[in-house]
Amino acid sequence: CETDLPGLYAIGEMASGGKDGADRLPGTALPFCMAMGIVAGRETAARAKEVPMPKIDEGQAKRFMERALAPIKREQQGISPIEIKQRIRKVMSTHAVFARTEEGLSTALREIEGLRDEAAPKLWAQAKTKRFNLEWMEAFEAENMVITCEMVLRNALMRKESRGLHERADYPDEDPQWLKHIM
């Protein structure tokens, strides 16, 4: 499962080279990912025993810790992770499902960028504990959903064709120039 970048491992469609194509049903990939995850995990653990511990950038670690703790340290009420997740679901189900269009995808991207810039920095967890804090976990998930949705939308806008589950109403046909892997 190791990629051509030493120390970086991949599982699922990324590791198989997309052998199953664009029509792969999402649920059928789960057992494949789980099996490959076990292999990648074993290989990663073996490699970790062989390489020296990298030097840690204390400033970077501190910035990451501050960002991770922000939702539970925020004193005044901000935006609930549940609210952000609901807004994400509405945007994506309205503009990023079947028969996508440039106009709809662009609208969705602007809305997701707004969530990224305005809402995500105000994520707030009412519970302030660090153990068994499901609301804090929801805040992490909400932030990651925003990032993932932005990637999906940018890629959907870039690909000007229809193929498999990526259906563009404004580009209804497959285009042979897109018969390639996009990384």
N, CA, C and O of each residue as an XYZ file, in Angstrom:
732
protein
N       0.811     -1.215      0.000
C       0.000      0.000      0.000
C       0.848      1.270      0.000
O       0.305      2.374     -0.002
N       2.183      1.122      0.002
C       3.026      2.325     -0.003
C       3.005      2.946     -1.399
O       3.089      2.251     -2.411
N       2.892      4.261     -1.422
C       2.882      4.989     -2.694
C       4.313      5.229     -3.151
O       5.259      4.750     -2.526
N       4.470      5.973     -4.246
C       5.823      6.292     -4.702
C       6.467      7.389     -3.853
O       7.621      7.754     -4.077
N       5.721      7.911     -2.881
C       6.272      8.849     -1.907
C       6.553      8.044     -0.638
O       5.618      7.679      0.074
N       7.822      7.763     -0.342
C       8.152      6.897      0.796
C       7.479      7.350      2.088
O       7.534      8.523      2.458
N       6.845      6.397      2.766
C       6.178      6.679      4.023
C       4.721      7.078      3.881
O       4.023      7.211      4.886
N       4.240      7.274      2.653
C       2.832      7.608      2.429
C       2.126      6.368      1.909
O       2.510      5.803      0.885
N       1.094      5.956      2.622
C       0.353      4.748      2.274
C      -1.050      5.133      1.825
O      -1.606      6.132      2.280
N      -1.612      4.336      0.935
C      -2.953      4.599      0.407
C      -3.762      3.311      0.436
O      -3.225      2.208      0.334
N      -5.080      3.491      0.579
C      -5.984      2.343      0.553
C      -7.151      2.662     -0.373
O      -7.306      3.796     -0.826
N      -7.958      1.664     -0.645
C      -9.174      1.862     -1.429
C      -8.889      2.192     -2.882
O      -7.902      1.738     -3.462
N      -9.779      2.996     -3.458
C      -9.664      3.359     -4.872
C      -8.327      4.029     -5.175
O      -7.764      3.833     -6.252
N      -7.827      4.804     -4.248
C      -6.559      5.501     -4.463
C      -5.419      4.507     -4.637
O      -4.504      4.743     -5.426
N      -5.467      3.425     -3.927
C      -4.392      2.435     -3.993
C      -4.545      1.482     -5.168
O      -3.556      0.956     -5.677
N      -5.783      1.257     -5.600
C      -6.006      0.274     -6.662
C      -5.874      0.879     -8.054
O      -5.974      0.169     -9.055
N      -5.654      2.169     -8.118
C      -5.551      2.810     -9.423
C      -6.902      3.008    -10.074
O      -6.984      3.185    -11.290
N      -7.968      2.981     -9.280
C      -9.311      3.187     -9.809
C      -9.781      2.055    -10.692
O     -10.549      2.274    -11.629
N      -9.332      0.856    -10.407
C      -9.647     -0.294    -11.261
C     -11.141     -0.545    -11.389
O     -11.589     -1.160    -12.356
N     -11.917     -0.068    -10.413
C     -13.346     -0.335    -10.444
C     -14.136      0.720    -11.210
O     -15.334      0.548    -11.431
N     -13.494      1.799    -11.614
C     -14.148      2.782    -12.459
C     -15.048      3.748    -11.723
O     -15.216      3.678    -10.506
N     -15.624      4.654    -12.500
C     -16.422      5.730    -11.933
C     -17.810      5.279    -11.503
O     -18.499      6.023    -10.805
N     -18.243      4.086    -11.894
C     -19.580      3.618    -11.539
C     -19.597      2.807    -10.258
O     -20.610      2.181     -9.945
N     -18.511      2.802     -9.514
C     -18.400      2.018     -8.284
C     -19.430      2.519     -7.279
O     -19.498      3.719     -7.009
N     -20.222      1.626     -6.729
C     -21.164      2.008     -5.689
C     -20.386      2.267     -4.407
O     -19.567      1.437     -4.013
N     -20.620      3.391     -3.748
C     -19.815      3.745     -2.579
C     -19.801      2.687     -1.484
O     -18.748      2.460     -0.888
N     -20.899      2.042     -1.196
C     -20.953      1.065     -0.113
C     -20.116     -0.167     -0.357
O     -19.653     -0.793      0.596
N     -19.908     -0.533     -1.613
C     -19.153     -1.748     -1.891
C     -17.659     -1.558     -1.662
O     -16.917     -2.538     -1.592
N     -17.218     -0.338     -1.548
C     -15.798     -0.072     -1.343
C     -15.381     -0.269      0.117
O     -14.194     -0.433      0.399
N     -16.327     -0.255      1.032
C     -15.997     -0.311      2.451
C     -15.202     -1.558      2.848
O     -14.169     -1.411      3.500
N     -15.623     -2.773      2.494
C     -14.813     -3.949      2.874
C     -13.419     -3.914      2.242
O     -12.440     -4.330      2.861
N     -13.340     -3.418      1.017
C     -12.057     -3.283      0.330
C     -11.142     -2.340      1.114
O      -9.966     -2.640      1.322
N     -11.682     -1.212      1.542
C     -10.888     -0.252      2.314
C     -10.472     -0.825      3.661
O      -9.353     -0.600      4.121
N     -11.375     -1.563      4.287
C     -11.052     -2.151      5.593
C      -9.916     -3.164      5.469
O      -8.989     -3.162      6.279
N      -9.985     -4.020      4.467
C      -8.932     -5.020      4.278
C      -7.604     -4.349      3.957
O      -6.571     -4.716      4.517
N      -7.625     -3.377      3.068
C      -6.387     -2.683      2.717
C      -5.873     -1.850      3.887
O      -4.665     -1.664      4.036
N      -6.792     -1.346      4.723
C      -6.393     -0.590      5.905
C      -5.570     -1.430      6.863
O      -4.612     -0.943      7.463
N      -5.944     -2.689      7.005
C      -5.182     -3.610      7.865
C      -3.769     -3.786      7.308
O      -2.790     -3.713      8.050
N      -3.671     -4.016      6.006
C      -2.356     -4.194      5.373
C      -1.530     -2.915      5.511
O      -0.366     -2.962      5.910
N      -2.131     -1.785      5.183
C      -1.406     -0.509      5.269
C      -0.972     -0.225      6.704
O       0.127      0.279      6.934
N      -1.834     -0.548      7.669
C      -1.495     -0.326      9.074
C      -0.299     -1.154      9.515
O       0.592     -0.656     10.203
N      -0.284     -2.412      9.116
C       0.854     -3.287      9.468
C       2.142     -2.770      8.832
O       3.185     -2.706      9.484
N       2.060     -2.405      7.564
C       3.251     -1.907      6.868
C       3.739     -0.587      7.467
O       4.943     -0.368      7.603
N       2.815      0.273      7.816
C       3.168      1.553      8.426
C       3.853      1.334      9.765
O       4.859      1.976     10.066
N       3.300      0.416     10.577
C       3.895      0.130     11.889
C       5.311     -0.417     11.730
O       6.214     -0.034     12.474
N       5.505     -1.309     10.766
C       6.841     -1.872     10.538
C       7.813     -0.780     10.096
O       8.959     -0.748     10.544
N       7.362      0.100      9.228
C       8.227      1.176      8.752
C       8.567      2.140      9.887
O       9.697      2.619      9.983
N       7.588      2.421     10.746
C       7.809      3.357     11.855
C       8.913      2.874     12.787
O       9.607      3.687     13.396
N       9.081      1.568     12.902
C      10.130      1.014     13.761
C      11.522      1.216     13.150
O      12.530      1.186     13.855
N      11.560      1.421     11.835
C      12.843      1.519     11.134
C      13.341      2.950     10.939
O      14.541      3.162     10.772
N      12.453      3.919     10.957
C      12.866      5.300     10.663
C      13.048      6.077     11.957
O      12.351      5.827     12.941
N      13.988      7.022     11.956
C      14.206      7.815     13.168
C      13.024      8.768     13.406
O      12.333      9.169     12.470
N      12.816      9.110     14.654
C      11.751     10.036     15.027
C      12.062     11.401     14.412
O      13.157     11.928     14.606
N      11.118     11.973     13.678
C      11.396     13.288     13.071
C      11.430     14.382     14.132
O      10.859     14.244     15.214
N      12.110     15.464     13.797
C      12.170     16.610     14.699
C      10.807     17.288     14.680
O      10.239     17.529     13.615
N      10.296     17.589     15.843
C       8.981     18.205     15.960
C       9.131     19.716     15.997
O       9.943     20.255     16.748
N       8.343     20.386     15.184
C       8.294     21.846     15.187
C       7.340     22.251     16.309
O       6.121     22.162     16.159
N       7.899     22.692     17.424
C       7.084     23.008     18.605
C       6.064     24.098     18.312
O       4.942     24.040     18.815
N       6.429     25.087     17.510
C       5.499     26.166     17.164
C       4.314     25.644     16.374
O       3.173     26.038     16.614
N       4.588     24.758     15.434
C       3.526     24.175     14.633
C       2.607     23.316     15.506
O       1.385     23.363     15.361
N       3.195     22.541     16.401
C       2.405     21.701     17.304
C       1.520     22.566     18.206
O       0.366     22.216     18.455
N       2.044     23.677     18.690
C       1.274     24.586     19.550
C       0.106     25.200     18.776
O      -1.004     25.295     19.300
N       0.357     25.620     17.523
C      -0.717     26.197     16.704
C      -1.807     25.169     16.431
O      -2.993     25.494     16.475
N      -1.412     23.938     16.151
C      -2.388     22.882     15.912
C      -3.217     22.621     17.176
O      -4.437     22.476     17.100
N      -2.567     22.563     18.313
C      -3.259     22.319     19.578
C      -4.254     23.448     19.869
O      -5.381     23.188     20.289
N      -3.843     24.690     19.647
C      -4.744     25.828     19.880
C      -5.969     25.744     18.977
O      -7.090     26.006     19.413
N      -5.750     25.381     17.729
C      -6.860     25.261     16.778
C      -7.794     24.116     17.182
O      -9.015     24.249     17.103
N      -7.216     22.997     17.614
C      -8.027     21.846     18.008
C      -8.856     22.142     19.258
O      -9.993     21.684     19.369
N      -8.298     22.900     20.191
C      -8.989     23.193     21.444
C      -9.958     24.372     21.346
O     -10.765     24.582     22.252
N      -9.890     25.133     20.272
C     -10.696     26.352     20.146
C     -12.184     26.145     20.418
O     -12.760     26.948     21.152
N     -12.841     25.125     19.876
C     -14.285     24.989     20.137
C     -14.653     24.807     21.609
O     -15.731     25.231     22.027
N     -13.784     24.190     22.396
C     -14.124     24.014     23.812
C     -13.574     25.146     24.673
O     -13.976     25.284     25.828
N     -12.672     25.952     24.142
C     -12.130     27.076     24.903
C     -12.904     28.370     24.647
O     -12.814     29.316     25.431
N     -13.659     28.411     23.557
C     -14.412     29.605     23.224
C     -15.395     29.918     24.346
O     -16.227     29.080     24.695
N     -15.305     31.129     24.918
C     -16.144     31.510     26.057
C     -17.566     31.854     25.634
O     -18.531     31.388     26.239
N     -17.688     32.664     24.602
C     -19.038     33.048     24.177
C     -19.559     32.074     23.144
O     -18.797     31.438     22.415
N     -20.862     31.974     23.099
C     -21.482     31.015     22.193
C     -21.159     31.367     20.746
O     -21.310     32.510     20.314
N     -20.716     30.365     20.020
C     -20.423     30.530     18.604
C     -21.451     29.780     17.782
O     -22.652     29.869     18.041
N     -20.979     29.044     16.796
C     -21.870     28.297     15.912
C     -21.768     26.814     16.235
O     -20.674     26.264     16.357
N     -22.896     26.195     16.367
C     -22.961     24.776     16.688
C     -22.460     23.940     15.515
O     -22.773     24.247     14.365
N     -21.684     22.887     15.787
C     -21.251     21.995     14.708
C     -22.438     21.361     13.985
O     -22.378     21.126     12.779
N     -23.507     21.088     14.714
C     -24.703     20.496     14.106
C     -25.284     21.459     13.073
O     -25.705     21.037     11.996
N     -25.308     22.746     13.398
C     -25.831     23.752     12.466
C     -24.992     23.802     11.188
O     -25.538     23.849     10.086
N     -23.677     23.791     11.334
C     -22.801     23.826     10.154
C     -23.009     22.569      9.314
O     -23.093     22.649      8.089
N     -23.090     21.416      9.962
C     -23.280     20.165      9.220
C     -24.616     20.167      8.467
O     -24.692     19.671      7.343
N     -25.656     20.716      9.074
C     -26.952     20.811      8.391
C     -26.851     21.726      7.174
O     -27.402     21.421      6.116
N     -26.151     22.841      7.323
C     -25.985     23.769      6.197
C     -25.178     23.118      5.074
O     -25.487     23.303      3.897
N     -24.152     22.362      5.434
C     -23.347     21.656      4.432
C     -24.223     20.659      3.677
O     -24.193     20.613      2.448
N     -24.996     19.869      4.401
C     -25.862     18.874      3.757
C     -26.854     19.531      2.802
O     -27.105     19.018      1.711
N     -27.412     20.655      3.211
C     -28.377     21.355      2.349
C     -27.704     21.856      1.071
O     -28.236     21.676     -0.024
N     -26.550     22.476      1.209
C     -25.818     22.999      0.040
C     -25.459     21.864     -0.907
O     -25.706     21.954     -2.110
N     -24.883     20.804     -0.374
C     -24.417     19.714     -1.230
C     -25.586     18.954     -1.864
O     -25.506     18.569     -3.030
N     -26.661     18.734     -1.119
C     -27.789     17.998     -1.701
C     -28.561     18.847     -2.706
O     -29.263     18.307     -3.561
N     -28.439     20.152     -2.614
C     -29.107     21.030     -3.567
C     -28.300     21.185     -4.855
O     -28.874     21.201     -5.944
N     -26.976     21.299     -4.742
C     -26.165     21.686     -5.897
C     -25.137     20.656     -6.370
O     -24.579     20.814     -7.456
N     -24.874     19.620     -5.595
C     -23.751     18.744     -5.949
C     -24.148     17.287     -6.128
O     -23.310     16.396     -5.987
N     -25.406     17.035     -6.436
C     -25.833     15.662     -6.694
C     -25.897     15.445     -8.203
O     -25.072     15.997     -8.931
N     -26.836     14.672     -8.683
C     -26.918     14.373    -10.114
C     -27.289     15.615    -10.917
O     -27.881     16.561    -10.397
N     -26.925     15.586    -12.200
C     -27.206     16.682    -13.131
C     -26.617     17.998    -12.622
O     -27.293     19.026    -12.595
N     -25.378     17.948    -12.230
C     -24.670     19.139    -11.760
C     -24.509     20.135    -12.902
O     -24.456     19.756    -14.072
N     -24.433     21.395    -12.548
C     -24.159     22.441    -13.536
C     -23.082     23.355    -12.988
O     -22.854     23.401    -11.780
N     -22.428     24.072    -13.861
C     -21.399     25.011    -13.422
C     -21.997     26.053    -12.486
O     -21.392     26.411    -11.476
N     -23.185     26.535    -12.827
C     -23.841     27.544    -11.989
C     -24.113     26.994    -10.581
O     -23.814     27.656     -9.587
N     -24.682     25.781    -10.499
C     -24.983     25.188     -9.204
C     -23.731     24.871     -8.405
O     -23.679     25.122     -7.201
N     -22.726     24.321     -9.069
C     -21.476     24.000     -8.387
C     -20.777     25.265     -7.895
O     -20.215     25.282     -6.800
N     -20.813     26.318     -8.702
C     -20.196     27.595     -8.302
C     -20.927     28.196     -7.108
O     -20.302     28.723     -6.189
N     -22.253     28.113     -7.128
C     -23.050     28.597     -5.992
C     -22.682     27.816     -4.736
O     -22.459     28.401     -3.676
N     -22.622     26.506     -4.859
C     -22.269     25.655     -3.715
C     -20.872     25.990     -3.204
O     -20.655     26.075     -1.996
N     -19.934     26.180     -4.115
C     -18.565     26.496     -3.705
C     -18.519     27.812     -2.936
O     -17.834     27.906     -1.918
N     -19.235     28.822     -3.406
C     -19.262     30.099     -2.679
C     -19.840     29.909     -1.268
O     -19.333     30.483     -0.304
N     -20.888     29.111     -1.157
C     -21.494     28.874      0.153
C     -20.558     28.100      1.075
O     -20.459     28.404      2.263
N     -19.876     27.104      0.530
C     -18.923     26.329      1.341
C     -17.739     27.206      1.744
O     -17.274     27.128      2.881
N     -17.248     28.039      0.826
C     -16.163     28.963      1.182
C     -16.608     29.921      2.286
O     -15.821     30.277      3.163
N     -17.875     30.334      2.237
C     -18.406     31.179      3.303
C     -18.414     30.463      4.643
O     -18.063     31.043      5.671
N     -18.818     29.193      4.625
C     -18.761     28.407      5.863
C     -17.329     28.271      6.353
O     -17.058     28.381      7.549
N     -16.404     28.029      5.411
C     -14.984     27.878      5.775
C     -14.455     29.156      6.428
O     -13.760     29.101      7.442
N     -14.790     30.305      5.839
C     -14.211     31.573      6.291
C     -14.951     32.197      7.471
O     -14.335     32.843      8.320
N     -16.269     32.007      7.527
C     -17.059     32.712      8.540
C     -17.583     31.809      9.652
O     -17.580     32.206     10.818
N     -18.027     30.615      9.314
C     -18.658     29.761     10.329
C     -17.656     28.847     11.038
O     -17.660     28.762     12.266
N     -16.808     28.171     10.283
C     -15.874     27.213     10.895
C     -14.994     27.850     11.980
O     -14.756     27.216     13.008
N     -14.504     29.083     11.784
C     -13.692     29.683     12.854
C     -14.480     29.995     14.129
O     -13.886     30.316     15.158
N     -15.819     29.901     14.066
C     -16.656     30.184     15.232
C     -17.261     28.905     15.823
O     -18.163     28.973     16.658
N     -16.768     27.749     15.392
C     -17.287     26.492     15.937
C     -17.204     26.515     17.457
O     -16.204     26.941     18.035
N     -18.273     26.050     18.089
C     -18.372     26.148     19.532
C     -18.988     24.878     20.094
O     -20.015     24.406     19.605
N     -18.368     24.340     21.102
C     -18.915     23.179     21.805
C     -19.324     23.637     23.200
O     -18.518     24.186     23.951
N     -20.574     23.404     23.526
C     -21.083     23.806     24.836
C     -20.396     23.025     25.946
O     -20.050     23.587     26.986
N     -20.199     21.730     25.725
C     -19.484     20.906     26.706
C     -17.997     21.258     26.639
O     -17.430     21.359     25.551
N     -17.379     21.440     27.777
C     -15.983     21.910     27.805
C     -14.980     20.834     28.202
O     -13.787     21.114     28.314
N     -15.444     19.616     28.415
C     -14.536     18.540     28.815
C     -13.785     18.004     27.597
O     -14.225     18.170     26.459
N     -12.659     17.366     27.852
C     -11.864     16.784     26.769
C     -12.123     15.282     26.625
O     -11.691     14.677     25.643
N     -12.811     14.680     27.574
C     -13.078     13.239     27.528
C     -14.552     13.001     27.199
O     -15.451     13.612     27.777
N     -14.764     12.095     26.254
C     -16.115     11.702     25.857
C     -16.975     12.899     25.458
O     -18.164     12.950     25.775
N     -16.377     13.848     24.770
C     -17.089     15.059     24.361
C     -17.521     14.909     22.901
O     -16.774     15.245     21.982
N     -18.718     14.406     22.708
C     -19.213     14.162     21.350
C     -19.421     15.454     20.568
O     -19.256     15.471     19.349
N     -19.775     16.521     21.247
C     -19.965     17.803     20.563
C     -18.632     18.328     20.021
O     -18.589     18.917     18.941
N     -17.568     18.118     20.756
C     -16.231     18.524     20.297
C     -15.854     17.704     19.062
O     -15.296     18.231     18.100
N     -16.169     16.395     19.108
C     -15.925     15.536     17.948
C     -16.717     16.047     16.737
O     -16.205     16.063     15.618
N     -17.962     16.460     16.966
C     -18.791     17.005     15.883
C     -18.137     18.259     15.280
O     -18.242     18.500     14.077
N     -17.476     19.038     16.107
C     -16.795     20.239     15.604
C     -15.658     19.855     14.654
O     -15.481     20.480     13.608
N     -14.887     18.826     15.022
C     -13.831     18.341     14.125
C     -14.435     17.851     12.812
O     -13.938     18.168     11.731
N     -15.517     17.073     12.920
C     -16.168     16.541     11.728
C     -16.686     17.672     10.837
O     -16.534     17.619      9.617
N     -17.289     18.682     11.437
C     -17.829     19.802     10.652
C     -16.717     20.514      9.879
O     -16.875     20.835      8.701
N     -15.608     20.754     10.545
C     -14.484     21.417      9.877
C     -13.943     20.554      8.731
O     -13.639     21.068      7.655
N     -13.827     19.252      8.963
C     -13.344     18.345      7.914
C     -14.347     18.223      6.772
O     -13.950     18.078      5.616
N     -15.638     18.278      7.081
C     -16.652     18.237      6.021
C     -16.545     19.455      5.110
O     -16.691     19.339      3.894
N     -16.294     20.611      5.692
C     -16.137     21.835      4.892
C     -14.959     21.676      3.934
O     -15.071     21.994      2.750
N     -13.838     21.187      4.441
C     -12.638     20.996      3.612
C     -12.918     19.983      2.500
O     -12.576     20.220      1.341
N     -13.535     18.867      2.849
C     -13.832     17.817      1.872
C     -14.799     18.315      0.802
O     -14.598     18.062     -0.386
N     -15.835     19.015      1.216
C     -16.807     19.535      0.246
C     -16.163     20.528     -0.706
O     -16.474     20.534     -1.897
N     -15.282     21.354     -0.203
C     -14.589     22.305     -1.077
C     -13.775     21.556     -2.138
O     -13.781     21.938     -3.308
N     -13.076     20.490     -1.732
C     -12.296     19.700     -2.694
C     -13.208     19.065     -3.741
O     -12.913     19.110     -4.935
N     -14.315     18.473     -3.292
C     -15.259     17.820     -4.211
C     -15.787     18.828     -5.221
O     -15.825     18.546     -6.419
N     -16.192     19.994     -4.750
C     -16.776     21.005     -5.632
C     -15.751     21.548     -6.630
O     -16.062     21.726     -7.808
N     -14.549     21.807     -6.165
C     -13.512     22.316     -7.083
C     -13.200     21.281     -8.174
O     -13.023     21.634     -9.340
N     -13.137     20.016     -7.789
C     -12.875     18.974     -8.775
C     -14.044     18.783     -9.727
O     -13.836     18.563    -10.920
N     -15.269     18.862     -9.222
C     -16.451     18.721    -10.078
C     -16.538     19.874    -11.076
O     -16.962     19.680    -12.216
N     -16.142     21.060    -10.655
C     -16.129     22.205    -11.573
C     -15.056     22.043    -12.645
O     -15.262     22.416    -13.800
N     -13.927     21.492    -12.262
C     -12.816     21.320    -13.192
C     -13.132     20.290    -14.270
O     -12.736     20.466    -15.422
N     -13.831     19.231    -13.920
C     -14.089     18.128    -14.854
C     -15.313     18.449    -15.699
O     -16.447     18.346    -15.230
N     -15.081     18.833    -16.926
C     -16.142     19.286    -17.824
C     -16.589     18.148    -18.731
O     -16.390     18.185    -19.945
N     -17.193     17.145    -18.124
C     -17.744     15.981    -18.816
C     -18.641     15.246    -17.835
O     -18.701     15.597    -16.657
N     -19.343     14.222    -18.324
C     -20.097     13.318    -17.457
C     -19.455     11.943    -17.567
O     -19.146     11.467    -18.660
N     -19.260     11.310    -16.402
C     -18.676      9.962    -16.380
C     -19.079      9.308    -15.072
O     -18.848      9.856    -13.994
N     -19.681      8.138    -15.175
C     -20.093      7.418    -13.979
C     -21.050      8.241    -13.135
O     -22.047      8.756    -13.641
N     -20.748      8.365    -11.855
C     -21.611      9.105    -10.949
C     -21.408     10.613    -11.026
O     -22.159     11.363    -10.404
N     -20.413     11.070    -11.774
C     -20.212     12.508    -11.988
C     -20.998     12.894    -13.241
O     -20.530     12.709    -14.364
N     -22.183     13.425    -13.030
C     -23.063     13.773    -14.144
C     -23.221     15.287    -14.208
O     -23.792     15.904    -13.309
N     -22.708     15.870    -15.281
C     -22.838     17.307    -15.508
C     -23.913     17.543    -16.565
O     -23.765     17.103    -17.705
N     -24.982     18.227    -16.201
C     -26.053     18.523    -17.157
C     -25.548     19.422    -18.276
O     -26.033     19.344    -19.404
N     -24.570     20.281    -17.968
C     -24.030     21.193    -18.977
C     -22.924     20.545    -19.822
O     -22.492     21.132    -20.814
N     -22.468     19.369    -19.454
C     -21.509     18.573    -20.227
C     -21.975     17.116    -20.169
O     -21.375     16.315    -19.452
N     -23.026     16.754    -20.903
C     -23.654     15.441    -20.748
C     -22.859     14.253    -21.294
O     -23.168     13.112    -20.951
N     -21.859     14.482    -22.121
C     -21.130     13.382    -22.754
C     -19.783     13.144    -22.096
O     -19.198     14.038    -21.485
N     -19.302     11.902    -22.239
C     -17.935     11.593    -21.822
C     -16.977     12.261    -22.794
O     -17.273     12.381    -23.983
N     -15.834     12.691    -22.290
C     -14.815     13.314    -23.117
C     -13.537     12.498    -22.958
O     -13.019     12.383    -21.848
N     -13.013     11.923    -24.057
C     -11.832     11.048    -23.949
C     -10.617     11.712    -23.300
O      -9.772     11.018    -22.734
N     -10.513     13.032    -23.370
C      -9.352     13.686    -22.741
C      -9.391     13.567    -21.217
O      -8.370     13.765    -20.558
N     -10.570     13.241    -20.643
C     -10.688     13.066    -19.196
C     -10.544     11.602    -18.771
O     -10.768     11.276    -17.605
N     -10.178     10.731    -19.686
C      -9.969      9.328    -19.334
C      -8.569      9.186    -18.729
O      -7.654      8.634    -19.339
N      -8.443      9.709    -17.500
C      -7.154      9.718    -16.801
C      -7.406      9.897    -15.315
O      -8.501     10.276    -14.898
N      -6.395      9.625    -14.535
C      -6.468      9.832    -13.103
C      -6.110     11.289    -12.797
O      -5.197     11.860    -13.394
N      -6.829     11.858    -11.881
C      -6.569     13.234    -11.479
C      -6.087     13.198    -10.034
O      -6.794     12.710     -9.152
N      -4.912     13.702     -9.799
C      -4.364     13.706     -8.439
C      -4.167     15.141     -7.986
O      -3.714     15.378     -6.866
